Amino acid sequence: MTAQQLWEMPGGIHPPDNKRQSTALPIQPAPLPKRLILPLNQHIGAPAEPLVRVGERVLKGQLIAVASGLVSAPLHAPTSGTVSFIGLQPYPHVSGLPAPAIVIDSDGQDEWCELAPCADYRQLQPATLLEKIRQAGISGLGGAGFPTEAKLRARPAEKISTLVINGAECEPYISADDMLMREFAAELVSGIDILSHLLQPEQVLIGIEDNKPEASAAIRAALGERPYQLREFPTRYPSGGEKQLIQILTGAEVPSGGLPADIGMLCLNVGTCVAIHNAVVLDQPLISRIVTLTGAALGRPMNVNALLGTPVGELLAFAGLQPDKLERLLMGGPMMGFTLPSMDVPLIKTSNCLLAGSREELPAPSPSMACIRCGDCAEVCPASLLPQQLHFFALGQEHEQLKAHHLFDCIECGACAYVCPSSIPLVQYYRAAKADIREQEHKQLKAEQARQRFEQRQERLRRDEQRRDAERQARLEKAERARAHAEQNAAAPPADNAIARVQAQKAGTLSDEQKRLKIAASMAQVTLKKAEKQLAAHATAELQAQVDELRQAAAAAQQALDAALAAGTTAADVAPAVDEAARKRAQIQAAMLRAQLKKTEAAAGDTPSAEQQAELERLRAELASAEQRLAASETAPTPVPADDGALKRAKIDLAMKRAELKKAEQAGATGDELQALQASLSAAEQALHAAEDASGKPVPQLVRTDKRPVDEASRALKTELAFARADLRKLEHEQAGAEVLQAARARLAEAERKLQEHDG
């Protein structure tokens, strides 16, 4: 194979490899654990959602949790057994906090579920291949664990011209990918074939550092005549970074804040390719991985093929852990790994190494000192950043400056901290600053969403106000047309009674008396329905009596209306009906006042407040007046109906004059215009008084009520009572649950009690 052109990445360091310790033995099968802990979130994105229940038996490879979003991955049982627990369990994370997980007790049989291997994947559609990869639960096995299917379809409109296979494995101590390429080269090439069939790239580049000659030879032999290009390049950390490897192999740079797909490239780890082969060809989900067990505290460093969910303590014991030598246990390498809180945490999809280091290997960090501005960190940064500036901006929490200096281009490789003579933990500052910026952006997003909701509500209220204004204007125009029509009718000569009756019946109009009876019947029905709702909410004997009395009054009002409608419109025919209707109206009014008086007396109790006492006196006076009118209507002779046309016209004219004056005042009219309108209003009032005197109707009895001022505490208690009553009615209308209704009723009762105590 001819030499291929390579490019150099900026920065980088050359720490000791320390890989030979774990490559002396072939990959070993890890022993089957008795208990597996499977966290629901083993990847970037949304955690999976459990499908199984406690006590359920599962088979090896069975789906036990489904992906909960587009960027998510399902989870499968690594062996057969019984689900013993679902909940918080130890989790491999720098925070040491537990996470939701499914626990499976192994039955030792390792029994597979039914599989459906694929003889020829080339016959499958791209969508089917992507779904197989998604359902296998594959996420990146060499980096942050981004779901592979989501990565493959992240840029459907972008043509992938170059597929890059990452076999660099640049971090010290880790040799999992090296051993995988040595022993699973055929499966690796098969996975690359599947990706080439799916993506149709113009070229496929396989990048391996030159410190892995055995892996390069195995892959070269497995490639055969395939056109894929195997490129070896000098060992340098962190050449295994996605953007760094693309720059080394192609010379192209991924733009700041961008992805490789933005420049037509896609990078996948060699372990991910083997997992794709197993998923498509063998129909086996991702339930195990190759993991490096190394460090001076282990008697037999090696690489093992371990089931996901295996407690790390069992794997370290299998490798001959010597507790007296163990200083610190890392998951990952010494550059980007993190200290594990305990050995009870499980192996997950992104766990590529367990480093059990001694004190000599992993000494305690030196005390941090002030930056001396040496510039070493800037020279080794593979992203061409200014680490010392980022450090100062992070100390001052200058988020805008951090973003302007491309903080999020930092891959957190640790090269800057490795060469820092002042022992400043630079990466820790960067991680904390990134977390602060993400939290601030999340708060700003929530604030923006709240602002948009507020503006939408204001716009909705504005539209409602415009609608109400239009409705008010329509009512005024309708009243004006009615007044003009009444004046036209008054000026027309009287027609024959029979002809007028026929025309009125054809037009579907009602006489004034019929209209009044219809309004009285409607009001009686409304009052009855309100009382029935109160009875449904609070079933008491007093409310039941009021409902019965109101039901009788509503029936009487309806009878009076029916009688008036059947009697016709002539004066001779209407006279008996008018007399009967007057009596019915008096009965209805008396019944309604009687019911209202009983309700007020029940609310006031034995010690009514001053306001309640005044209201009781007013109701009693009105009831006495209504009973007098009822007695007079039962004994009075049949009255001759008066001509109410002039009285109605006077009332309409007065209402129109008042509306015109109010509108002029709101519009800011001049003093002369207002004075003219006030004079017209006074003339209309005098005309109404004259029409009332000419109609012969009795003058209504007025009852003056002394309204006392309400103090602030009483107003607040009344407001709370009104809100409680409104909320209860709303919940009853929405048919809320029994507990919610009970709480609302308790709130109403408490508000009534507090108001009574305050008034008393």
ZAFIVO-54055 format. One line per 4 residues: number of its first residue (from 0); for each residue x, y, z of C-alpha. Coordinates in Angstrom, 2 decimals. Example, Ala and Ser with C-alpha at 12.3 -4.5 7.8 and 13.67 -1.06 7.14 Angstrom:
2
0 = 12.30,-4.50,7.80; 13.67,-1.06,7.14;
! end
This chain:
760
0 = 0.00,0.00,0.00; 1.42,3.35,-1.00; 2.13,6.03,1.55; -0.70,8.45,2.06;
4 = -0.42,12.14,2.80; -0.97,13.12,6.42; -1.40,16.48,8.13; -0.46,17.66,11.60;
8 = -2.83,18.76,14.28; -1.92,21.75,16.46; -0.60,21.18,19.96; -0.56,17.77,21.60;
12 = 1.68,16.01,24.13; 3.58,12.70,24.47; 2.78,11.11,27.85; 4.04,7.57,28.53;
16 = 1.88,4.95,26.77; 1.75,2.30,29.50; -0.22,0.00,27.16; 1.99,-3.09,27.15;
20 = 0.85,-4.15,30.62; -2.67,-5.00,29.34; -1.82,-6.38,25.88; 0.24,-9.39,26.94;
24 = -2.83,-11.64,27.11; -5.63,-12.11,24.55; -9.10,-10.80,25.35; -10.51,-12.83,28.23;
28 = -14.23,-13.62,28.82; -15.30,-12.08,32.10; -17.09,-14.41,34.54; -20.89,-14.25,34.61;
32 = -21.90,-12.04,37.56; -24.71,-13.00,39.91; -26.22,-9.52,39.76; -26.29,-6.96,36.96;
36 = -27.05,-3.24,37.44; -28.22,-1.57,34.22; -28.59,2.25,34.43; -31.32,3.63,32.16;
40 = -29.05,6.42,30.92; -25.83,5.07,29.40; -25.57,7.64,26.61; -26.03,11.30,25.75;
44 = -29.71,12.22,25.52; -32.91,11.12,27.19; -32.79,8.00,29.42; -34.62,4.86,28.39;
48 = -38.00,3.92,29.90; -38.42,0.50,31.57; -40.60,-2.13,29.89; -40.27,-4.85,32.54;
52 = -41.59,-5.22,36.07; -40.05,-6.52,39.27; -40.31,-10.31,39.38; -40.42,-10.73,35.61;
56 = -38.03,-13.26,34.01; -36.02,-12.01,31.05; -33.82,-13.68,28.45; -30.42,-12.65,27.16;
60 = -30.82,-9.96,24.50; -34.44,-9.19,25.46; -35.55,-5.54,25.27; -36.06,-4.26,28.83;
64 = -36.22,-0.46,28.26; -37.22,1.56,25.20; -35.76,4.79,23.85; -37.75,7.80,25.09;
68 = -36.84,10.27,22.36; -35.04,10.89,19.10; -31.70,11.16,20.91; -31.96,8.08,23.10;
72 = -31.13,4.37,23.02; -32.94,1.24,24.25; -31.52,-1.23,26.76; -31.36,-5.03,26.64;
76 = -30.82,-7.80,29.18; -27.15,-8.94,29.12; -28.10,-12.39,30.45; -31.14,-14.41,31.46;
80 = -32.54,-13.98,34.95; -35.17,-12.21,37.04; -35.76,-8.47,37.47; -35.27,-7.93,41.19;
84 = -35.36,-4.13,41.49; -36.08,-0.95,39.51; -34.93,2.30,41.08; -31.89,4.27,42.20;
88 = -28.59,2.41,42.10; -24.87,3.33,42.13; -23.85,5.06,38.90; -20.39,5.72,37.40;
92 = -20.27,9.50,37.43; -17.95,12.11,38.88; -20.78,13.37,41.13; -21.17,10.00,42.86;
96 = -24.96,10.36,42.79; -27.17,7.30,42.18; -29.31,6.98,39.06; -32.41,4.97,37.99;
100 = -31.50,1.44,36.94; -32.89,-2.06,36.34; -31.35,-4.82,38.45; -31.32,-8.41,37.10;
104 = -30.44,-11.45,39.20; -28.74,-13.94,36.88; -30.04,-17.52,36.74; -26.70,-18.84,35.42;
108 = -28.24,-20.26,32.24; -27.29,-17.34,29.93; -30.26,-18.26,27.72; -30.68,-16.16,24.55;
112 = -33.98,-14.82,23.30; -35.03,-15.63,19.75; -32.76,-13.97,17.18; -33.23,-13.33,13.44;
116 = -29.81,-13.12,11.72; -29.65,-11.36,8.35; -28.08,-13.35,5.48; -27.71,-10.37,3.12;
120 = -28.05,-6.88,4.56; -27.66,-5.37,1.05; -31.26,-6.35,0.35; -32.49,-4.11,3.18;
124 = -33.61,-0.52,2.73; -31.54,2.23,4.44; -34.43,3.00,6.80; -34.56,-0.67,7.85;
128 = -30.82,-0.73,8.52; -31.06,2.43,10.62; -33.93,0.95,12.62; -31.91,-2.23,13.29;
132 = -29.03,-0.10,14.59; -31.42,1.92,16.74; -33.21,-1.11,18.19; -29.85,-2.71,19.06;
136 = -29.18,0.16,21.49; -25.82,1.08,19.93; -24.16,4.27,21.12; -20.60,5.47,20.58;
140 = -18.16,3.14,22.36; -15.11,5.40,22.17; -16.26,8.83,23.34; -19.26,10.52,24.95;
144 = -21.74,7.82,23.92; -23.89,9.64,21.37; -26.61,7.27,20.01; -25.24,5.93,16.72;
148 = -28.52,5.89,14.80; -29.12,9.55,15.69; -25.59,10.36,14.54; -26.12,8.59,11.21;
152 = -29.31,10.49,10.43; -28.32,13.83,11.99; -27.72,15.43,8.56; -30.06,13.73,6.09;
156 = -29.66,16.62,3.61; -25.84,16.56,3.83; -23.91,14.15,1.61; -21.30,12.21,3.62;
160 = -18.25,12.21,1.36; -15.75,10.75,3.84; -16.28,8.04,6.46; -13.55,8.10,9.13;
164 = -13.00,5.04,11.34; -11.26,5.96,14.59; -8.71,3.40,15.79; -6.27,5.90,17.30;
168 = -6.90,5.15,21.00; -4.41,7.80,22.02; -4.94,7.97,25.80; -2.34,6.19,27.98;
172 = -3.09,2.79,29.57; -6.18,2.08,27.41; -5.80,-0.79,24.93; -9.40,-2.01,24.42;
176 = -9.60,-0.83,20.79; -6.11,-2.16,20.06; -7.04,-5.68,21.18; -10.42,-5.50,19.45;
180 = -8.75,-4.65,16.13; -6.33,-7.52,16.58; -8.92,-10.20,17.37; -12.11,-8.90,15.65;
184 = -10.67,-7.43,12.45; -13.11,-9.37,10.22; -16.14,-8.17,12.20; -14.75,-4.61,12.12;
188 = -14.42,-4.66,8.33; -17.95,-6.13,8.04; -19.29,-3.22,10.09; -17.47,-0.77,7.81;
192 = -19.06,-2.52,4.80; -22.52,-1.99,6.31; -21.81,1.70,6.92; -20.47,2.12,3.36;
196 = -23.61,0.51,1.96; -25.76,2.77,4.11; -23.94,6.10,3.55; -22.36,5.58,0.11;
200 = -19.28,7.73,0.93; -16.70,8.65,-1.64; -13.85,7.39,0.55; -13.33,5.45,3.78;
204 = -10.31,6.29,5.96; -9.16,4.10,8.87; -6.80,5.94,11.21; -4.46,4.09,13.62;
208 = -1.51,5.39,15.62; 1.84,3.83,14.74; 2.23,2.26,18.20; -0.28,-0.51,17.24;
212 = 1.52,-2.52,14.55; -0.31,-5.79,15.34; -3.72,-4.10,14.94; -2.68,-2.48,11.66;
216 = -1.49,-5.81,10.27; -4.74,-7.56,11.24; -6.91,-4.92,9.61; -4.77,-4.77,6.50;
220 = -5.18,-8.54,6.10; -8.96,-8.33,6.65; -9.42,-5.53,4.12; -8.28,-7.61,1.17;
224 = -9.09,-5.81,-2.06; -11.49,-3.31,-0.54; -10.80,0.32,-1.48; -10.71,1.48,2.14;
228 = -7.54,3.40,3.09; -5.64,2.40,6.22; -3.51,5.31,7.43; -0.96,5.07,10.25;
232 = 0.23,8.29,11.82; 2.64,9.26,14.61; 1.54,8.70,18.17; 0.49,11.92,19.84;
236 = -2.13,12.77,22.42; -5.01,13.68,21.77; -4.96,12.53,18.12; -7.97,10.30,18.86;
240 = -10.26,13.29,19.23; -12.87,13.39,16.47; -11.93,16.79,15.08; -8.20,16.16,15.54;
244 = -8.30,12.81,13.69; -10.22,14.36,10.77; -7.61,17.10,10.51; -4.73,14.57,10.60;
248 = -6.23,12.31,7.91; -7.79,14.90,5.58; -6.35,18.30,6.42; -9.90,19.67,6.79;
252 = -10.92,21.56,9.93; -14.35,21.28,11.50; -15.68,24.83,12.00; -15.97,26.24,15.50;
256 = -19.21,25.11,17.07; -19.88,22.78,14.14; -19.98,19.03,13.50; -18.02,16.85,11.06;
260 = -21.21,16.37,9.07; -21.13,20.10,8.29; -18.12,19.46,6.06; -19.39,16.12,4.71;
264 = -17.59,13.80,7.13; -18.63,11.22,9.72; -16.38,9.65,12.37; -17.12,6.39,14.22;
268 = -15.13,4.29,16.69; -13.91,0.79,15.76; -15.89,-0.72,18.65; -19.05,0.93,17.31;
272 = -18.43,-0.68,13.89; -18.16,-4.16,15.48; -21.40,-3.53,17.38; -23.10,-2.56,14.08;
276 = -21.93,-5.86,12.52; -23.36,-7.82,15.48; -26.67,-5.94,15.28; -27.26,-6.20,11.52;
280 = -25.72,-9.57,10.68; -26.24,-11.52,13.92; -29.28,-9.61,15.30; -27.47,-9.26,18.64;
284 = -28.01,-6.04,20.61; -25.26,-4.20,22.45; -25.01,-6.09,25.77; -21.22,-6.32,26.28;
288 = -18.02,-4.49,25.44; -14.24,-4.82,25.57; -12.80,-3.06,28.64; -9.19,-2.61,29.75;
292 = -8.28,-3.65,33.30; -4.92,-2.15,34.15; -2.85,-0.40,36.78; -0.11,-1.33,39.23;
296 = -2.69,-2.46,41.81; -3.75,-5.39,39.57; -1.87,-8.67,39.51; -3.02,-9.63,35.97;
300 = -3.69,-6.59,33.75; -5.74,-7.59,30.71; -8.65,-6.81,28.42; -11.93,-8.60,29.06;
304 = -15.20,-8.98,27.17; -17.60,-8.08,29.98; -21.39,-7.84,30.17; -22.88,-4.40,30.69;
308 = -24.05,-3.95,34.25; -21.21,-6.00,35.78; -20.06,-4.41,39.08; -16.52,-3.10,38.61;
312 = -15.43,-4.73,41.87; -15.99,-8.20,40.36; -13.96,-7.32,37.26; -11.08,-5.99,39.36;
316 = -11.14,-9.12,41.51; -10.96,-11.23,38.31; -7.83,-9.25,37.33; -6.20,-9.86,40.71;
320 = -6.80,-6.61,42.59; -4.33,-5.95,45.43; -6.22,-3.60,47.77; -3.10,-2.63,49.72;
324 = -1.59,-1.10,46.55; -4.74,0.68,45.36; -4.46,4.44,45.70; -7.19,5.58,43.31;
328 = -9.62,3.87,40.93; -10.38,5.65,37.65; -12.96,4.86,34.99; -11.21,5.85,31.76;
332 = -7.59,6.90,31.31; -5.43,9.17,33.44; -6.06,12.18,31.18; -9.85,12.24,30.77;
336 = -11.02,9.63,33.28; -12.67,10.31,36.64; -12.43,8.81,40.09; -15.11,6.25,40.92;
340 = -16.97,6.74,44.22; -17.03,2.99,44.96; -16.53,-0.43,43.42; -20.27,-1.10,43.40;
344 = -20.86,0.98,40.29; -21.64,-1.03,37.13; -19.95,-1.20,33.75; -21.83,0.88,31.13;
348 = -21.55,1.32,27.35; -18.94,4.11,27.56; -16.68,2.32,30.08; -13.53,1.50,28.11;
352 = -11.02,1.24,30.98; -10.69,0.63,34.72; -7.38,2.00,36.01; -6.47,0.77,39.49;
356 = -3.45,2.95,40.11; -0.93,2.88,42.88; 0.40,5.94,44.67; 3.37,6.08,42.33;
360 = 1.15,5.93,39.23; -1.51,8.35,40.39; 0.06,10.64,42.98; -1.99,13.29,44.72;
364 = -2.10,16.55,42.72; 0.29,19.29,43.78; -1.15,22.44,45.34; -2.34,24.95,42.78;
368 = -0.32,28.12,42.39; -0.77,31.36,40.48; -0.45,31.41,36.71; 3.00,32.59,35.58;
372 = 1.95,33.29,31.99; 4.43,30.82,30.56; 2.19,29.96,27.60; 2.82,26.18,27.71;
376 = -0.89,25.45,27.86; -1.54,27.42,24.68; 1.24,25.57,22.84; -0.20,22.10,23.58;
380 = -3.91,22.93,23.10; -5.19,20.80,20.18; -8.09,23.22,19.60; -5.78,26.29,19.27;
384 = -7.43,28.02,22.23; -5.96,30.34,24.89; -6.31,28.27,28.08; -4.84,30.92,30.38;
388 = -7.37,33.52,29.17; -10.20,31.04,29.56; -8.97,30.38,33.10; -9.11,34.05,34.06;
392 = -12.52,34.51,32.45; -13.82,31.42,34.27; -12.58,32.80,37.61; -14.42,36.06,36.94;
396 = -17.53,34.29,35.58; -17.30,36.39,32.41; -19.56,34.20,30.34; -19.68,36.39,27.27;
400 = -15.89,36.50,27.09; -15.73,32.72,27.53; -18.08,32.19,24.61; -16.21,34.76,22.52;
404 = -12.98,32.81,23.16; -14.67,29.54,22.04; -14.85,27.78,25.40; -17.15,25.11,23.96;
408 = -14.50,24.11,21.39; -12.47,22.73,24.31; -12.51,18.89,24.21; -11.36,18.68,27.88;
412 = -8.39,16.50,26.92; -6.35,17.73,29.90; -3.19,18.51,27.90; -3.08,22.07,29.28;
416 = -3.30,20.90,32.89; -0.68,18.19,32.17; 2.01,20.73,31.21; 1.02,23.52,33.63;
420 = 4.01,24.25,35.94; 1.64,25.87,38.47; -0.48,22.68,38.76; -3.68,24.61,37.97;
424 = -6.61,22.21,37.35; -7.62,24.07,34.21; -10.08,21.47,32.89; -12.09,21.60,36.11;
428 = -12.53,25.35,35.69; -13.65,24.86,32.10; -16.18,22.18,33.01; -17.67,24.34,35.78;
432 = -17.88,27.35,33.46; -19.62,25.29,30.77; -22.16,24.07,33.32; -22.82,27.66,34.50;
436 = -23.32,28.91,30.95; -25.71,26.06,30.09; -27.73,26.75,33.24; -27.87,30.48,32.46;
440 = -28.98,29.82,28.88; -31.65,27.46,30.16; -32.98,30.17,32.49; -32.94,32.72,29.68;
444 = -34.86,30.31,27.47; -37.50,29.86,30.17; -37.73,33.63,30.65; -38.16,34.16,26.91;
448 = -40.90,31.55,26.80; -42.65,33.28,29.72; -42.39,36.63,27.93; -43.91,35.19,24.79;
452 = -46.77,33.69,26.79; -47.41,37.07,28.46; -47.43,38.91,25.13; -49.78,36.33,23.64;
456 = -52.11,36.76,26.62; -52.05,40.56,26.24; -52.87,40.22,22.55; -55.73,37.87,23.38;
460 = -57.11,40.33,25.94; -56.84,43.15,23.40; -58.82,41.16,20.85; -61.46,40.37,23.48;
464 = -61.77,44.06,24.36; -62.18,44.95,20.68; -64.87,42.30,20.36; -66.72,43.68,23.39;
468 = -66.47,47.22,22.03; -67.94,46.03,18.74; -70.76,44.28,20.57; -71.51,47.42,22.60;
472 = -71.58,49.50,19.45; -73.92,46.98,17.82; -76.25,47.17,20.81; -76.33,50.97,20.65;
476 = -77.10,50.86,16.94; -79.84,48.33,17.59; -81.36,50.55,20.29; -81.25,53.52,17.91;
480 = -83.08,51.52,15.26; -85.66,50.41,17.83; -86.26,54.02,18.91; -86.68,55.13,15.32;
484 = -89.07,52.26,14.68; -91.10,53.14,17.78; -91.37,56.78,16.70; -92.47,55.69,13.24;
488 = -95.15,53.43,14.70; -96.36,56.18,17.00; -96.75,58.58,14.07; -98.67,56.05,11.95;
492 = -102.53,56.06,12.12; -104.13,53.33,14.24; -105.09,50.25,12.25; -107.94,47.85,12.71;
496 = -107.40,45.61,15.74; -108.02,42.40,13.84; -105.69,43.39,11.01; -102.96,44.44,13.52;
500 = -103.36,41.13,15.35; -102.99,39.13,12.13; -99.93,41.17,11.08; -98.37,40.81,14.53;
504 = -98.92,37.06,14.45; -97.46,36.80,10.93; -94.42,38.85,11.96; -93.97,36.78,15.12;
508 = -94.01,39.88,17.40; -95.19,40.00,20.99; -97.12,42.61,22.84; -95.48,44.54,25.67;
512 = -97.36,42.51,28.24; -96.29,39.24,26.64; -92.69,40.42,26.58; -92.80,41.25,30.27;
516 = -94.27,37.85,31.07; -91.64,36.12,28.98; -88.86,38.00,30.81; -90.42,37.12,34.17;
520 = -90.59,33.44,33.21; -86.96,33.45,32.07; -85.79,35.13,35.27; -87.73,32.61,37.34;
524 = -86.06,29.73,35.45; -82.58,31.26,35.93; -83.15,31.73,39.64; -84.42,28.15,39.91;
528 = -81.34,26.73,38.14; -78.96,28.66,40.41; -80.77,27.39,43.47; -80.66,23.80,42.12;
532 = -76.86,24.08,41.64; -76.46,25.31,45.21; -78.64,22.44,46.40; -76.45,19.94,44.51;
536 = -73.32,21.37,46.18; -74.80,21.79,49.68; -77.83,19.59,50.28; -79.75,21.17,53.18;
540 = -83.40,21.24,54.15; -83.59,25.03,53.83; -82.18,24.99,50.30; -84.57,22.18,49.37;
544 = -87.53,24.27,50.58; -86.31,27.26,48.58; -85.92,25.14,45.45; -89.45,23.77,45.82;
548 = -90.89,27.25,46.23; -88.92,28.62,43.27; -90.02,25.66,41.14; -93.67,26.50,41.87;
552 = -93.03,30.17,41.05; -91.34,29.25,37.75; -94.27,27.02,36.84; -96.74,29.83,37.62;
556 = -94.73,32.27,35.51; -94.73,29.87,32.59; -98.48,29.35,32.91; -99.06,33.11,32.88;
560 = -96.91,33.45,29.77; -98.75,30.61,28.02; -102.10,32.21,28.87; -101.00,35.60,27.51;
564 = -99.68,34.06,24.30; -102.90,32.15,23.76; -105.12,35.16,24.48; -104.02,37.23,21.44;
568 = -103.24,40.96,21.25; -106.59,42.83,21.19; -107.56,44.94,24.16; -110.79,42.99,24.73;
572 = -109.03,39.63,24.74; -105.99,40.77,26.71; -107.83,42.36,29.62; -108.58,39.13,31.58;
576 = -105.13,37.77,30.75; -103.48,41.00,31.86; -105.33,40.86,35.17; -104.32,37.23,35.70;
580 = -100.75,37.97,34.56; -100.47,40.83,37.07; -101.54,38.51,39.83; -99.05,35.85,38.67;
584 = -96.26,38.39,38.56; -97.05,39.51,42.04; -97.00,35.87,43.20; -93.64,35.23,41.48;
588 = -92.04,38.35,42.91; -93.27,37.54,46.38; -92.00,33.96,46.12; -88.57,35.07,44.92;
592 = -88.26,37.68,47.67; -89.37,35.11,50.23; -86.71,32.64,49.05; -84.02,35.31,49.04;
596 = -85.01,36.39,52.54; -84.74,32.80,53.82; -81.33,32.38,52.23; -80.05,35.63,53.78;
600 = -81.42,34.70,57.20; -79.70,31.31,56.99; -76.38,32.94,56.07; -76.68,35.57,58.81;
604 = -77.40,33.06,61.58; -78.35,34.14,65.08; -75.97,37.13,65.18; -76.13,38.97,61.84;
608 = -73.65,41.71,61.07; -74.69,45.30,60.47; -74.65,44.86,56.72; -76.57,41.61,56.92;
612 = -79.14,43.26,59.22; -79.61,46.09,56.74; -80.02,43.63,53.90; -82.61,41.67,55.93;
616 = -84.61,44.81,56.64; -84.56,45.76,52.97; -85.74,42.32,51.88; -88.50,42.28,54.50;
620 = -89.71,45.70,53.35; -89.73,44.64,49.69; -91.49,41.38,50.60; -94.17,43.31,52.52;
624 = -94.69,45.61,49.54; -94.87,42.63,47.16; -97.45,40.91,49.37; -99.53,44.12,49.44;
628 = -99.43,44.27,45.63; -100.42,40.62,45.46; -103.40,41.21,47.78; -104.46,44.27,45.74;
632 = -104.23,42.34,42.47; -106.47,39.59,43.82; -109.24,42.05,44.85; -108.89,44.84,42.22;
636 = -111.21,44.96,39.21; -109.87,44.21,35.78; -107.84,47.28,34.74; -108.05,48.83,31.37;
640 = -104.64,48.47,29.71; -102.99,51.82,29.26; -101.28,52.88,26.13; -97.61,52.44,26.99;
644 = -96.31,53.68,23.65; -95.53,57.23,24.82; -93.95,55.94,28.06; -91.70,53.50,26.16;
648 = -90.63,56.16,23.70; -89.77,58.50,26.57; -87.65,55.81,28.28; -85.81,54.97,25.06;
652 = -85.18,58.62,24.31; -83.82,59.19,27.85; -81.46,56.15,27.52; -80.18,57.42,24.19;
656 = -79.55,60.92,25.58; -77.60,59.47,28.51; -75.50,57.32,26.17; -74.75,60.31,23.93;
660 = -73.68,62.41,26.92; -71.42,59.66,28.29; -69.84,59.08,24.90; -69.19,62.80,24.48;
664 = -67.58,63.00,27.96; -65.27,60.05,27.13; -64.37,61.62,23.77; -63.40,64.93,25.44;
668 = -66.11,67.13,23.89; -66.15,70.88,24.40; -68.10,72.62,27.14; -70.73,73.97,24.74;
672 = -71.38,70.52,23.29; -71.65,68.97,26.76; -74.00,71.76,27.92; -76.28,71.17,24.91;
676 = -76.34,67.42,25.56; -77.11,67.98,29.28; -80.00,70.25,28.30; -81.34,67.56,25.98;
680 = -81.00,65.01,28.80; -82.97,67.24,31.19; -85.70,67.68,28.60; -85.86,63.90,28.10;
684 = -86.16,63.35,31.87; -89.04,65.83,32.06; -90.74,64.14,29.12; -90.39,60.76,30.91;
688 = -91.95,62.18,34.10; -94.85,63.55,32.08; -95.34,60.20,30.33; -95.32,58.38,33.67;
692 = -97.95,60.72,35.07; -100.12,60.25,31.95; -99.81,56.42,32.02; -101.69,56.15,35.30;
696 = -99.30,53.54,36.70; -98.65,53.50,40.47; -95.42,55.12,41.60; -92.89,52.45,42.68;
700 = -92.10,52.27,46.37; -88.47,53.10,47.02; -86.64,51.69,50.01; -83.49,53.56,51.00;
704 = -80.69,51.42,52.38; -77.99,52.91,54.53; -74.75,51.49,53.10; -71.99,51.66,55.62;
708 = -68.36,51.90,54.54; -66.50,48.60,54.35; -63.12,48.32,56.06; -60.10,46.78,54.27;
712 = -60.14,43.55,56.29; -63.83,42.98,55.53; -63.22,43.72,51.84; -60.35,41.17,51.75;
716 = -62.47,38.51,53.46; -65.36,39.14,51.07; -63.00,38.94,48.11; -61.65,35.59,49.33;
720 = -65.22,34.37,49.82; -66.14,35.40,46.27; -63.09,33.67,44.83; -63.75,30.50,46.83;
724 = -67.35,30.40,45.66; -66.32,31.02,42.01; -63.62,28.32,42.13; -66.09,25.82,43.56;
728 = -68.64,26.56,40.84; -65.95,26.20,38.17; -64.83,22.82,39.56; -68.43,21.63,39.76;
732 = -68.98,22.68,36.15; -65.80,20.84,35.07; -66.86,17.75,37.09; -63.60,17.64,39.03;
736 = -62.65,14.76,41.32; -64.17,14.21,44.74; -61.00,15.20,46.61; -60.65,18.45,44.70;
740 = -64.32,19.34,45.26; -64.01,18.52,48.97; -61.00,20.83,49.30; -62.84,23.64,47.45;
744 = -65.90,23.26,49.72; -63.69,23.32,52.79; -62.09,26.52,51.51; -65.53,28.10,50.98;
748 = -66.71,27.10,54.45; -63.54,28.54,56.01; -63.98,31.82,54.11; -67.61,32.10,55.29;
752 = -66.57,31.36,58.88; -63.83,34.02,58.86; -66.19,36.64,57.43; -68.87,35.88,60.03;
756 = -66.30,36.08,62.85; -65.04,39.43,61.53; -68.53,40.92,61.13; -69.62,39.55,64.50;
! end
